[in-house]
C-alpha cells in the first residue's frame, strides 16, 4: 500500500498477486463457459460467483495486512487508507443509487461494482495519506 | 507532544533509518514521530526510552 517493505507488506503483495491472477483466470473462464455451454440453474449461480471469490480474497488480504503489520505508524496509515476507500465507495454508490431512484441515470452499474470503487478508493486514499502524512510532499525527511 | 528525537539521534550520529532499525519500525515512522505528526504508543515510547537509555520524560514533553 506504500513504500514500506515490512514482512507483512511482502505477504500482502504476494497475496494480492495470487488473488489477481486467480481473478483473471476466473473472470475469463466464467465468461467463456457462459458463452460456450450456457449453464443453467444452480450451476449458473455457482459459476457466476466464481470471479467474486478472488476479489473477496483481496479484501481478506487487506484486512490481514491491518492485523499483521507490526509498525504501528504504518498500520495507522493503512487503516486510514482503508477507511478512506470505504467512505469513497459508500459515497459514490449512495449518490448513484439515489440518481437511479429518481431515474436520472440508467439502471445497472456498467459492470463496475462496489469492489471496483473500493479499489479506486484505496488508490486515492494512498494519495491522501501522502499529502497529509507522508514525506513525498514535505522536504523534512532526514537521512 | 514535543520530543528530542532529532537531537538525541544527532548526538549518536544515527540516521532515521538507523534509529528505525534499532526500534524495529520504518524510517517513515521515525520521521513522523520526530516531526510531531504522530505520537507513539506507550510500548513504542518505552522502546525509544530504552534505545536512548533515558527516561521517557527526558525525550517527550507536552506542547
Backbone of each chain as ProteinMPNN parsed JSONL, in Angstrom:
{"seq_chain_A": "XXXXXXXXXXXXXXXXXXXXXXXXXXXXXXXXXXXXXXXXXXXXXXXXXXXXXXXXXXXXXXXXXXXXXXXXXXXXXXXXXXXXXXXXXXXXXXXXXXXXXXXXXXXXXXXXXXXXXXXXXXXXXXXXXXXXXXXXXXXXXXX", "coords_chain_A": {"N_chain_A": [[0.824, -1.193, 0.0], [2.114, 1.188, 0.512], [5.48, 2.613, 0.431], [6.606, 0.958, 2.275], [8.369, -2.005, 3.213], [7.91, -4.124, 4.944], [7.764, -7.409, 6.538], [5.011, -8.031, 6.668], [3.914, -6.433, 4.632], [5.193, -7.525, 2.44], [4.056, -10.085, 2.442], [1.411, -9.322, 1.97], [1.62, -8.226, -0.642], [2.361, -10.518, -2.083], [0.046, -12.074, -1.696], [-1.873, -10.462, -2.948], [-0.963, -10.581, -5.586], [-1.373, -13.292, -6.152], [-4.2, -13.519, -5.818], [-5.137, -11.692, -7.751], [-4.219, -12.875, -10.081], [-5.697, -15.265, -9.97], [-8.181, -14.082, -10.193], [-8.225, -13.054, -12.82], [-8.093, -15.455, -14.258], [-10.479, -16.678, -13.346], [-12.387, -14.807, -14.173], [-12.178, -14.67, -17.046], [-12.482, -17.371, -17.561], [-15.069, -17.958, -16.556], [-16.623, -16.283, -18.176], [-16.122, -17.422, -20.675], [-17.143, -20.03, -20.294], [-19.832, -19.45, -19.848], [-20.564, -18.494, -22.343], [-19.925, -20.631, -24.008], [-21.255, -22.931, -23.033], [-23.681, -22.188, -21.875], [-24.669, -22.4, -19.016], [-27.158, -23.64, -16.682], [-29.552, -23.1, -13.996], [-28.563, -24.068, -10.688], [-25.861, -24.449, -11.22], [-25.237, -22.348, -12.923], [-25.521, -20.185, -11.159], [-23.492, -20.777, -9.321], [-21.233, -20.688, -10.966], [-21.303, -18.022, -11.763], [-20.625, -16.747, -9.455], [-18.001, -17.41, -9.043], [-15.892, -15.573, -10.095], [-16.114, -13.606, -8.155], [-14.96, -14.59, -5.876], [-12.001, -14.46, -5.77], [-11.825, -11.681, -5.533], [-12.958, -11.24, -3.065], [-10.981, -12.46, -1.684], [-8.978, -10.546, -1.996], [-10.002, -8.496, -0.397], [-9.754, -9.814, 2.042], [-6.952, -10.051, 2.151], [-6.201, -7.375, 2.452], [-7.343, -6.806, 4.943], [-5.917, -8.631, 6.52], [-3.399, -7.485, 6.334], [-3.755, -5.234, 7.912], [-3.953, -6.454, 10.364], [-1.541, -7.864, 10.614], [0.638, -6.102, 10.27], [3.374, -4.851, 12.006], [4.493, -2.409, 12.51], [3.434, 0.357, 14.036], [2.823, 2.965, 13.143], [2.785, 2.721, 10.325], [0.721, 0.893, 10.176], [-1.392, 2.467, 11.099], [-1.534, 4.264, 8.962], [-2.355, 2.508, 6.924], [-4.85, 1.762, 7.896], [-6.183, 4.238, 7.809], [-6.152, 4.58, 5.032], [-7.767, 2.443, 4.199], [-10.188, 3.1, 5.441], [-10.696, 5.493, 4.15], [-11.089, 4.513, 1.562], [-13.397, 2.999, 1.979], [-15.288, 4.969, 2.72], [-15.247, 6.509, 0.374], [-16.195, 4.672, -1.54], [-18.782, 4.055, -0.477], [-19.948, 6.597, -0.576], [-20.035, 7.262, -3.347], [-21.517, 5.09, -4.352], [-23.925, 5.46, -2.963], [-24.803, 7.989, -3.861], [-25.071, 7.381, -6.567], [-27.101, 5.439, -6.408], [-29.274, 6.978, -5.538], [-29.6, 8.711, -7.663], [-30.434, 6.839, -9.473], [-32.797, 6.045, -8.224], [-34.479, 8.194, -8.737], [-34.595, 7.991, -11.392], [-32.746, 9.325, -12.994], [-30.392, 8.46, -13.97], [-29.342, 5.595, -15.906], [-30.479, 2.215, -15.048], [-28.481, -0.34, -13.342], [-24.848, -0.81, -13.31], [-22.936, -0.757, -15.193], [-21.16, -2.848, -15.017], [-19.236, -2.175, -13.207], [-18.735, -2.548, -9.973], [-19.116, -2.349, -6.342], [-16.645, -3.3, -5.399], [-14.774, -2.481, -7.332], [-14.941, 0.32, -7.049], [-14.066, 0.546, -4.426], [-11.426, -0.305, -4.603], [-10.425, 1.717, -6.251], [-10.773, 3.732, -4.413], [-8.876, 2.968, -2.496], [-6.546, 3.614, -3.851], [-6.832, 6.416, -4.146], [-6.902, 6.992, -1.481], [-4.306, 6.365, -0.713], [-2.929, 8.43, -1.938], [-4.056, 10.564, -0.545], [-3.057, 9.983, 2.032], [-0.309, 10.403, 1.543], [-0.274, 13.135, 0.926], [-1.24, 14.299, 3.297], [0.124, 13.071, 5.439], [2.537, 11.998, 4.598], [6.015, 11.807, 3.41], [6.603, 12.563, 0.865], [5.58, 14.997, -0.184], [6.771, 16.753, 1.462], [9.62, 18.472, 2.618], [11.194, 17.442, 4.683], [12.271, 15.117, 5.568], [14.889, 13.497, 7.122], [18.075, 11.948, 6.57]], "CA_chain_A": [[0.0, 0.0, 0.0], [3.039, 2.322, 0.358], [6.86, 2.189, 0.176], [7.047, 0.06, 3.33], [8.619, -3.374, 2.772], [7.919, -4.986, 6.121], [7.299, -8.762, 6.204], [3.554, -8.021, 6.459], [3.656, -5.857, 3.308], [5.626, -8.528, 1.443], [2.992, -11.114, 2.39], [0.257, -8.681, 1.33], [1.864, -8.119, -2.088], [2.283, -11.879, -2.633], [-1.361, -12.487, -1.697], [-2.583, -9.691, -3.986], [-0.559, -11.121, -6.895], [-2.061, -14.584, -6.327], [-5.646, -13.323, -5.991], [-5.418, -11.012, -9.025], [-4.039, -13.891, -11.117], [-6.889, -16.118, -9.904], [-9.324, -13.299, -10.675], [-8.189, -13.019, -14.292], [-8.457, -16.807, -14.726], [-11.896, -16.901, -13.041], [-13.202, -13.9, -14.989], [-12.233, -15.098, -18.451], [-13.003, -18.732, -17.554], [-16.52, -17.917, -16.373], [-17.208, -15.688, -19.391], [-16.03, -18.404, -21.759], [-18.06, -21.132, -20.015], [-21.208, -18.968, -20.046], [-20.817, -18.379, -23.794], [-19.774, -21.922, -24.703], [-22.161, -24.0, -22.574], [-24.915, -21.6, -21.337], [-25.087, -23.187, -17.844], [-28.499, -23.343, -16.159], [-29.869, -23.434, -12.61], [-27.582, -23.868, -9.613], [-24.525, -24.375, -11.806], [-25.069, -20.984, -13.427], [-25.304, -19.312, -9.99], [-22.161, -21.093, -8.77], [-20.222, -20.208, -11.912], [-21.337, -16.555, -11.765], [-19.996, -16.262, -8.208], [-16.564, -17.757, -9.023], [-14.987, -14.408, -10.181], [-16.193, -12.779, -6.941], [-14.185, -15.185, -4.78], [-10.668, -13.848, -5.625], [-11.966, -10.288, -5.063], [-13.141, -11.356, -1.61], [-9.628, -12.752, -1.213], [-8.241, -9.276, -1.909], [-10.487, -7.84, 0.835], [-9.128, -10.551, 3.156], [-5.521, -9.701, 2.185], [-6.078, -6.016, 3.018], [-7.645, -6.887, 6.384], [-4.781, -9.313, 7.162], [-2.304, -6.51, 6.434], [-4.029, -4.392, 9.084], [-3.719, -7.27, 11.559], [-0.181, -8.4, 10.69], [1.671, -5.069, 10.254], [3.85, -4.613, 13.363], [4.879, -0.997, 12.621], [2.146, 0.971, 14.379], [2.556, 4.148, 12.314], [2.378, 2.237, 9.008], [-0.612, 0.288, 10.335], [-2.338, 3.578, 11.174], [-1.71, 4.772, 7.593], [-3.152, 1.534, 6.167], [-6.227, 1.862, 8.392], [-6.718, 5.476, 7.206], [-6.339, 4.332, 3.606], [-8.92, 1.554, 4.058], [-11.382, 3.863, 5.811], [-10.925, 6.44, 3.057], [-11.659, 3.738, 0.45], [-14.765, 2.625, 2.353], [-16.1, 6.178, 2.61], [-15.277, 6.861, -1.054], [-17.073, 3.703, -2.201], [-20.155, 4.244, 0.012], [-20.452, 7.893, -1.04], [-20.37, 7.204, -4.773], [-22.616, 4.129, -4.545], [-25.16, 6.048, -2.435], [-25.228, 9.033, -4.802], [-25.525, 6.695, -7.796], [-28.37, 4.779, -6.111], [-30.359, 7.969, -5.485], [-29.825, 9.154, -9.037], [-31.239, 5.77, -10.086], [-34.137, 6.06, -7.622], [-35.282, 9.219, -9.422], [-34.491, 7.665, -12.816], [-31.925, 10.327, -13.688], [-29.337, 7.692, -14.64], [-29.889, 4.277, -16.25], [-30.244, 1.163, -14.052], [-27.234, -1.086, -13.525], [-23.624, -0.059, -12.986], [-21.964, -0.938, -16.276], [-20.187, -3.889, -14.672], [-18.306, -1.684, -12.182], [-19.442, -2.635, -8.702], [-18.541, -1.771, -5.13], [-15.227, -3.67, -5.267], [-14.0, -1.603, -8.218], [-14.872, 1.654, -6.428], [-13.258, 0.453, -3.194], [-10.014, -0.348, -5.012], [-10.094, 3.097, -6.653], [-10.679, 4.469, -3.144], [-7.579, 2.662, -1.876], [-5.544, 4.404, -4.574], [-6.996, 7.824, -3.767], [-6.539, 7.04, -0.058], [-2.839, 6.383, -0.618], [-2.52, 9.805, -2.28], [-4.481, 11.377, 0.605], [-2.064, 9.743, 3.09], [0.956, 11.057, 1.177], [-0.428, 14.597, 1.002], [-1.485, 14.762, 4.661], [1.012, 12.469, 6.448], [3.738, 11.4, 4.034], [7.24, 12.578, 3.218], [6.783, 12.91, -0.545], [5.303, 16.401, -0.445], [7.423, 17.551, 2.506], [11.08, 18.417, 2.491], [11.641, 17.409, 6.076], [12.827, 13.806, 5.936], [16.345, 13.458, 7.276], [18.645, 10.615, 6.319]], "C_chain_A": [[0.878, 1.271, 0.0], [4.448, 1.776, 0.19], [7.364, 1.183, 1.201], [7.276, -1.34, 2.782], [8.769, -4.289, 3.971], [7.486, -6.389, 5.688], [5.79, -8.804, 5.919], [3.205, -7.475, 5.067], [4.064, -6.833, 2.21], [4.577, -9.629, 1.304], [1.769, -10.566, 1.666], [0.434, -8.634, -0.188], [1.804, -9.486, -2.764], [0.825, -12.329, -2.736], [-2.135, -11.764, -2.794], [-2.245, -10.256, -5.37], [-1.283, -12.434, -7.175], [-3.543, -14.36, -6.621], [-5.969, -12.631, -7.319], [-5.206, -11.969, -10.201], [-5.257, -14.816, -11.159], [-8.113, -15.386, -10.459], [-9.379, -13.283, -12.196], [-8.605, -14.378, -14.866], [-9.961, -17.044, -14.533], [-12.791, -16.057, -13.945], [-13.326, -14.418, -16.423], [-12.775, -16.522, -18.561], [-14.525, -18.739, -17.466], [-17.2, -17.34, -17.619], [-17.236, -16.713, -20.525], [-17.038, -19.534, -21.561], [-19.515, -20.715, -20.231], [-21.544, -18.89, -21.536], [-20.834, -19.751, -24.462], [-20.855, -22.927, -24.31], [-23.504, -23.495, -22.042], [-25.424, -22.418, -20.135], [-26.433, -22.713, -17.291], [-28.558, -23.637, -14.659], [-28.737, -23.151, -11.632], [-26.164, -23.731, -10.16], [-24.232, -22.958, -12.315], [-24.775, -20.019, -12.271], [-23.89, -19.514, -9.425], [-21.061, -20.512, -9.659], [-20.143, -18.674, -11.906], [-20.601, -15.982, -10.549], [-18.485, -16.48, -8.211], [-15.651, -16.521, -9.151], [-15.02, -13.51, -8.934], [-15.243, -13.297, -5.855], [-12.773, -14.604, -4.657], [-10.737, -12.389, -5.154], [-12.188, -10.268, -3.548], [-11.792, -11.683, -0.966], [-8.789, -11.489, -1.078], [-8.685, -8.503, -0.661], [-9.813, -8.481, 2.055], [-7.658, -10.15, 3.296], [-5.318, -8.31, 2.8], [-6.314, -6.067, 4.532], [-6.502, -7.595, 7.146], [-3.595, -8.362, 7.325], [-2.499, -5.634, 7.678], [-3.743, -5.156, 10.381], [-2.229, -7.574, 11.731], [0.918, -7.332, 10.726], [2.088, -4.723, 11.693], [4.246, -3.151, 13.591], [3.6, -0.173, 12.823], [1.812, 2.192, 13.532], [2.092, 3.723, 10.915], [0.99, 1.612, 9.073], [-1.685, 1.372, 10.391], [-2.601, 4.151, 9.779], [-2.581, 3.828, 6.763], [-4.621, 1.575, 6.599], [-6.891, 3.102, 7.807], [-7.068, 5.25, 5.749], [-7.591, 3.469, 3.371], [-10.217, 2.274, 4.411], [-11.721, 4.882, 4.726], [-11.609, 5.71, 1.894], [-13.114, 3.374, 0.733], [-15.707, 3.821, 2.22], [-16.29, 6.6, 1.16], [-16.288, 5.982, -1.784], [-18.534, 3.928, -1.785], [-20.756, 5.535, -0.521], [-20.891, 7.813, -2.505], [-21.535, 6.243, -5.024], [-23.949, 4.728, -4.069], [-25.697, 7.129, -3.373], [-25.8, 8.39, -6.068], [-26.895, 6.053, -7.587], [-29.519, 5.791, -6.125], [-30.625, 8.595, -6.843], [-30.671, 8.126, -9.782], [-32.662, 5.777, -9.537], [-35.05, 7.063, -8.311], [-35.136, 9.124, -10.941], [-33.767, 8.737, -13.619], [-30.738, 9.686, -14.384], [-29.902, 6.305, -14.923], [-29.641, 3.269, -15.131], [-28.949, 0.415, -14.352], [-26.027, -0.213, -13.2], [-22.54, -0.269, -14.027], [-20.893, -1.969, -15.967], [-19.185, -3.453, -13.623], [-19.039, -1.614, -10.847], [-18.691, -1.997, -7.555], [-17.05, -2.072, -5.015], [-14.351, -2.74, -6.104], [-13.829, -0.222, -7.577], [-14.003, 1.64, -5.171], [-11.777, 0.42, -3.536], [-9.55, 1.023, -5.505], [-9.891, 3.949, -5.387], [-9.376, 4.206, -2.424], [-6.469, 3.489, -2.53], [-5.609, 5.869, -4.185], [-6.589, 8.002, -2.299], [-5.036, 7.079, 0.146], [-2.314, 7.786, -0.938], [-2.855, 10.746, -1.117], [-3.488, 11.229, 1.77], [-0.761, 10.474, 2.789], [0.863, 12.566, 1.358], [-0.514, 15.056, 2.461], [-0.46, 14.256, 5.682], [2.373, 12.07, 5.91], [4.898, 12.357, 3.881], [7.338, 13.168, 1.818], [6.607, 14.395, -0.809], [5.877, 17.316, 0.639], [8.92, 17.417, 2.325], [11.7, 18.343, 3.877], [12.277, 16.084, 6.479], [14.344, 13.882, 5.993], [16.841, 12.059, 6.966], [19.577, 10.213, 7.456]], "O_chain_A": [[0.431, 2.321, -0.464], [4.616, 0.606, -0.156], [8.438, 0.609, 1.021], [6.481, -1.826, 1.977], [9.661, -5.136, 4.004], [6.912, -6.558, 4.612], [5.346, -9.53, 5.03], [2.306, -7.992, 4.403], [3.387, -6.96, 1.19], [4.249, -10.052, 0.195], [1.162, -11.258, 0.849], [-0.489, -8.962, -0.933], [1.273, -9.619, -3.867], [0.419, -12.899, -3.748], [-2.952, -12.369, -3.488], [-3.123, -10.394, -6.222], [-1.749, -12.669, -8.29], [-4.085, -14.94, -7.562], [-6.977, -12.955, -7.947], [-5.92, -11.893, -11.2], [-5.786, -15.116, -12.23], [-8.968, -15.987, -11.109], [-10.44, -13.474, -12.791], [-9.365, -14.449, -15.831], [-10.636, -17.545, -15.432], [-13.823, -16.526, -14.425], [-14.428, -14.583, -16.945], [-13.45, -16.854, -19.536], [-15.19, -19.448, -18.221], [-18.229, -17.85, -18.062], [-18.232, -16.854, -21.235], [-17.705, -19.955, -22.506], [-20.329, -21.495, -20.725], [-22.668, -19.183, -21.941], [-21.638, -20.011, -25.357], [-21.323, -23.692, -25.153], [-24.391, -24.307, -21.781], [-26.477, -23.052, -20.217], [-26.795, -21.544, -17.415], [-27.704, -24.346, -14.127], [-28.047, -22.136, -11.73], [-25.358, -22.976, -9.617], [-23.125, -22.443, -12.156], [-23.906, -19.153, -12.376], [-23.193, -18.554, -9.097], [-20.093, -19.926, -9.175], [-19.06, -18.1, -12.028], [-20.034, -14.891, -10.602], [-17.762, -15.814, -7.47], [-14.7, -16.414, -8.377], [-14.083, -12.751, -8.683], [-14.779, -12.526, -5.015], [-12.36, -14.275, -3.545], [-9.835, -11.91, -4.468], [-11.676, -9.398, -2.843], [-11.497, -11.244, 0.146], [-7.982, -11.371, -0.155], [-7.858, -7.928, 0.046], [-9.365, -7.791, 2.971], [-7.169, -9.934, 4.405], [-4.383, -8.095, 3.571], [-5.579, -5.451, 5.304], [-6.164, -7.212, 8.266], [-2.875, -8.421, 8.321], [-1.548, -5.333, 8.398], [-3.335, -4.561, 11.379], [-1.71, -7.548, 12.847], [2.029, -7.623, 11.169], [1.244, -4.345, 12.506], [4.327, -2.703, 14.735], [2.791, -0.025, 11.907], [0.643, 2.434, 13.231], [1.135, 4.28, 10.377], [0.181, 1.77, 8.158], [-2.757, 1.222, 9.806], [-3.738, 4.484, 9.443], [-3.436, 4.272, 5.997], [-5.523, 1.441, 5.772], [-8.035, 3.036, 7.357], [-8.128, 5.662, 5.278], [-8.373, 3.734, 2.458], [-11.235, 2.077, 3.748], [-12.892, 5.107, 4.421], [-12.575, 6.209, 1.316], [-13.961, 3.432, -0.159], [-16.799, 3.695, 1.667], [-17.385, 7.006, 0.768], [-17.125, 6.472, -2.542], [-19.42, 3.984, -2.637], [-21.933, 5.573, -0.879], [-21.988, 8.247, -2.855], [-22.432, 6.543, -5.811], [-24.983, 4.523, -4.705], [-26.896, 7.182, -3.647], [-26.852, 8.787, -6.57], [-27.752, 6.108, -8.469], [-30.597, 5.511, -6.649], [-31.759, 8.971, -7.141], [-31.511, 8.478, -10.609], [-33.62, 5.547, -10.275], [-36.248, 6.823, -8.456], [-35.499, 10.043, -11.675], [-34.119, 9.023, -14.764], [-30.14, 10.283, -15.279], [-30.843, 5.877, -14.255], [-28.706, 3.433, -14.347], [-28.392, 0.513, -15.446], [-26.164, 0.962, -12.862], [-21.366, 0.006, -13.778], [-19.831, -1.965, -16.589], [-18.365, -4.258, -13.182], [-19.863, -0.727, -10.625], [-17.761, -1.214, -7.752], [-16.274, -1.217, -4.588], [-13.313, -2.27, -5.639], [-12.732, 0.336, -7.559], [-13.291, 2.604, -4.889], [-10.963, 1.038, -2.85], [-8.429, 1.445, -5.221], [-8.972, 4.764, -5.305], [-8.818, 5.111, -1.803], [-5.573, 3.995, -1.854], [-4.583, 6.497, -3.924], [-6.011, 9.022, -1.921], [-4.541, 7.741, 1.059], [-1.381, 8.271, -0.297], [-2.056, 11.607, -0.75], [-3.122, 12.214, 2.412], [-0.174, 11.094, 3.676], [1.785, 13.201, 1.871], [0.068, 16.078, 2.825], [-0.2, 14.929, 6.68], [3.289, 11.824, 6.696], [4.794, 13.547, 4.177], [8.055, 14.143, 1.595], [7.378, 14.994, -1.56], [5.524, 18.492, 0.727], [9.418, 16.365, 1.924], [12.621, 19.095, 4.198], [12.765, 15.942, 7.6], [14.996, 14.283, 5.029], [16.092, 11.09, 7.091], [20.152, 9.125, 7.427]]}, "seq_chain_B": "XXXXXXXXXXXXXXXXXXXXXXXXXXXXXXXXXXXXXXXXXXXXXXXXXXXXXXXXXXXXXXX", "coords_chain_B": {"N_chain_B": [[2.583, 16.404, 21.141], [5.898, 17.381, 22.149], [9.255, 16.442, 21.182], [12.649, 15.161, 21.665], [13.919, 13.738, 19.772], [15.361, 14.189, 17.372], [17.638, 15.632, 18.167], [18.798, 13.854, 20.017], [19.32, 11.753, 18.359], [21.142, 12.911, 16.602], [23.268, 13.384, 18.356], [24.206, 10.849, 18.661], [24.925, 10.247, 16.159], [23.171, 8.917, 14.457], [21.158, 7.904, 11.727], [17.739, 8.423, 10.592], [16.951, 6.012, 9.595], [18.754, 4.277, 10.883], [17.901, 4.541, 13.567], [15.283, 3.643, 13.279], [15.764, 0.944, 12.633], [16.87, 0.05, 15.03], [14.656, 0.283, 16.636], [12.858, -1.339, 15.41], [11.024, -0.35, 13.586], [9.75, 1.492, 10.695], [11.637, 3.896, 8.648], [9.964, 5.962, 7.921], [8.198, 6.009, 10.061], [9.831, 6.853, 12.193], [10.468, 9.397, 11.245], [7.892, 10.596, 11.217], [7.262, 10.601, 13.933], [9.347, 12.136, 14.954], [8.868, 14.619, 13.773], [6.588, 15.315, 15.05], [4.184, 14.594, 13.977], [3.029, 12.248, 14.578], [2.106, 10.627, 17.481], [3.763, 8.306, 19.447], [2.764, 4.986, 20.582], [2.44, 3.848, 24.025], [4.03, 1.45, 24.488], [5.887, 1.722, 22.325], [7.05, 4.155, 22.946], [8.37, 3.447, 25.302], [10.228, 1.687, 24.205], [11.762, 3.48, 22.691], [12.773, 4.98, 24.748], [14.388, 3.043, 25.989], [16.26, 2.52, 23.955], [17.645, 4.94, 23.795], [18.493, 5.096, 26.353], [17.373, 6.715, 28.288], [14.971, 8.281, 30.544], [11.435, 8.347, 29.68], [10.275, 10.892, 30.037], [12.374, 12.58, 29.615], [12.667, 12.594, 26.961], [10.216, 12.988, 25.678], [7.783, 15.616, 25.829], [4.996, 17.627, 26.958], [3.156, 19.796, 24.705]], "CA_chain_B": [[3.718, 16.321, 22.049], [7.233, 17.699, 21.606], [10.236, 15.408, 21.528], [14.053, 15.5, 21.403], [14.461, 12.623, 18.993], [16.34, 14.622, 16.368], [18.866, 15.994, 18.89], [19.377, 12.626, 20.587], [19.813, 10.982, 17.214], [22.342, 13.601, 16.102], [24.342, 13.147, 19.334], [24.731, 9.482, 18.449], [25.229, 10.153, 14.729], [22.284, 7.923, 13.861], [20.165, 8.383, 10.761], [16.39, 7.944, 10.925], [16.948, 4.584, 9.253], [19.453, 3.588, 11.983], [17.02, 4.501, 14.737], [14.171, 2.757, 12.923], [16.211, -0.451, 12.748], [17.01, -0.263, 16.461], [13.314, 0.209, 17.237], [12.026, -2.293, 14.67], [9.971, 0.35, 12.83], [10.228, 2.055, 9.438], [12.177, 5.253, 8.679], [8.812, 6.882, 7.88], [7.654, 6.106, 11.425], [10.74, 7.709, 12.968], [10.299, 10.766, 10.747], [6.593, 11.124, 11.65], [7.336, 10.854, 15.384], [10.304, 13.235, 15.144], [8.254, 15.883, 13.343], [5.383, 15.575, 15.851], [2.972, 14.275, 13.222], [2.464, 11.023, 15.131], [2.513, 10.332, 18.858], [3.908, 6.849, 19.562], [2.063, 4.283, 21.668], [3.269, 3.719, 25.225], [5.108, 0.46, 24.285], [6.943, 2.246, 21.445], [7.746, 5.202, 23.717], [9.296, 2.735, 26.203], [11.333, 1.178, 23.365], [12.598, 4.639, 22.376], [13.451, 5.287, 26.01], [15.444, 2.026, 26.201], [17.292, 2.682, 22.928], [18.469, 6.108, 24.141], [18.95, 4.98, 27.74], [16.872, 7.889, 29.016], [13.551, 8.17, 30.884], [10.525, 8.876, 28.656], [10.016, 12.335, 30.213], [13.519, 13.364, 29.104], [12.595, 12.537, 25.49], [8.93, 13.569, 25.264], [7.16, 16.571, 26.751], [3.75, 18.199, 26.435], [3.317, 21.041, 23.927]], "C_chain_B": [[4.994, 16.787, 21.349], [8.181, 16.56, 21.956], [11.635, 15.852, 21.116], [14.73, 14.439, 20.528], [15.579, 13.065, 18.056], [17.696, 14.942, 17.021], [19.571, 14.742, 19.405], [19.981, 11.744, 19.495], [21.132, 11.581, 16.709], [23.526, 13.373, 17.034], [25.006, 11.792, 19.128], [25.112, 9.235, 16.991], [24.438, 9.016, 14.063], [21.393, 8.589, 12.827], [18.777, 7.919, 11.233], [16.28, 6.452, 10.646], [17.601, 3.766, 10.374], [18.54, 3.433, 13.198], [15.846, 3.571, 14.486], [14.552, 1.293, 13.078], [16.361, -0.864, 14.207], [15.643, -0.461, 17.127], [12.435, -0.851, 16.579], [10.858, -1.632, 13.975], [10.592, 0.957, 11.574], [10.837, 3.451, 9.635], [11.041, 6.281, 8.678], [8.217, 7.083, 9.275], [8.508, 7.035, 12.279], [10.552, 9.163, 12.547], [8.997, 11.382, 11.264], [6.6, 11.453, 13.138], [8.2, 12.089, 15.643], [9.668, 14.595, 14.833], [6.971, 16.199, 14.104], [4.094, 15.297, 15.11], [2.296, 13.017, 13.763], [3.015, 10.82, 16.537], [2.603, 8.816, 19.03], [3.063, 6.283, 20.691], [3.003, 4.208, 22.884], [4.355, 2.65, 25.052], [6.233, 0.989, 23.391], [7.731, 3.35, 22.154], [8.75, 4.564, 24.685], [10.491, 2.19, 25.425], [12.295, 2.314, 23.027], [13.43, 5.012, 23.608], [14.616, 4.326, 26.246], [16.594, 2.207, 25.214], [18.219, 3.851, 23.28], [19.006, 6.039, 25.572], [18.546, 6.172, 28.587], [15.417, 7.651, 29.429], [12.673, 8.843, 29.824], [10.374, 10.392, 28.774], [11.208, 13.199, 29.799], [13.546, 13.361, 27.57], [11.334, 13.241, 24.99], [8.445, 14.56, 26.316], [5.891, 17.101, 26.105], [4.049, 19.472, 25.66], [3.27, 22.252, 24.851]], "O_chain_B": [[5.159, 16.62, 20.141], [7.945, 15.808, 22.902], [11.799, 16.785, 20.33], [15.95, 14.276, 20.55], [16.614, 12.406, 17.954], [18.752, 14.578, 16.503], [20.783, 14.589, 19.25], [21.004, 11.087, 19.687], [22.095, 10.866, 16.431], [24.654, 13.191, 16.576], [26.197, 11.614, 19.384], [25.566, 8.148, 16.635], [24.958, 8.269, 13.233], [20.928, 9.711, 13.029], [18.666, 7.118, 12.162], [15.604, 5.72, 11.37], [17.095, 2.716, 10.77], [18.421, 2.352, 13.776], [15.456, 2.801, 15.364], [13.769, 0.492, 13.589], [16.023, -1.988, 14.58], [15.495, -1.26, 18.051], [11.393, -1.222, 17.119], [9.814, -2.255, 13.785], [11.812, 0.94, 11.407], [10.592, 4.106, 10.648], [11.126, 7.321, 9.33], [7.788, 8.182, 9.626], [7.989, 7.891, 12.995], [10.486, 10.056, 13.392], [8.98, 12.535, 11.697], [6.021, 12.454, 13.561], [7.844, 12.964, 16.432], [9.899, 15.582, 15.532], [6.332, 17.22, 13.85], [3.022, 15.711, 15.551], [1.136, 12.747, 13.452], [4.226, 10.837, 16.755], [1.624, 8.111, 18.785], [2.693, 6.99, 21.629], [4.201, 4.472, 22.776], [5.502, 2.897, 25.425], [7.406, 0.736, 23.664], [8.945, 3.46, 21.976], [9.852, 5.082, 24.866], [11.623, 2.22, 25.909], [13.512, 2.129, 23.071], [14.619, 5.314, 23.513], [15.7, 4.744, 26.653], [17.761, 2.067, 25.581], [19.432, 3.765, 23.088], [19.87, 6.828, 25.956], [19.275, 6.59, 29.486], [14.699, 6.911, 28.757], [13.103, 9.782, 29.154], [10.345, 11.1, 27.768], [11.071, 14.412, 29.648], [14.362, 14.052, 26.96], [11.372, 13.99, 24.013], [8.66, 14.381, 27.515], [5.719, 17.043, 24.888], [5.048, 20.146, 25.908], [3.386, 23.386, 24.389]]}, "name": "protein", "num_of_chains": 2, "seq": "XXXXXXXXXXXXXXXXXXXXXXXXXXXXXXXXXXXXXXXXXXXXXXXXXXXXXXXXXXXXXXXXXXXXXXXXXXXXXXXXXXXXXXXXXXXXXXXXXXXXXXXXXXXXXXXXXXXXXXXXXXXXXXXXXXXXXXXXXXXXXXXXXXXXXXXXXXXXXXXXXXXXXXXXXXXXXXXXXXXXXXXXXXXXXXXXXXXXXXXXXXXXXX"}
